[in-house]
């Protein structure tokens, strides 16, 4: 399924393979429940991402993100290929897994 729209504030998918690419500026909220989400070649001013129920999320190295809020729950996984964030906040529950470059841990006091 392809969706092309001039403006969009959020995407919520359940049980779908989702790819968001080519987003240029603005704010986006994404909720992925199950299956897989790929973010590639995007520029977000602000990104809110929630992964639920075993989702697998990949944030590719060719993204650029201003402010990000990440919520990872319910045995979900998030893989961040490169530190593409100006600022970020992350909440991860005890059943979730996050893979990220070590450069994202420098200077963090809330870990």
Secondary structure, DSSP 8 states (H G I E B T S, - for coil): -----S--SEEEEES--EEEE--BSSEEEEEEESSEEEEES-EEEEEEEEEETT-EEEE-TT-EEEEEEEEE-TT-EEEE-S--EEEEEEEE-TT-EEE--GGGTTT----
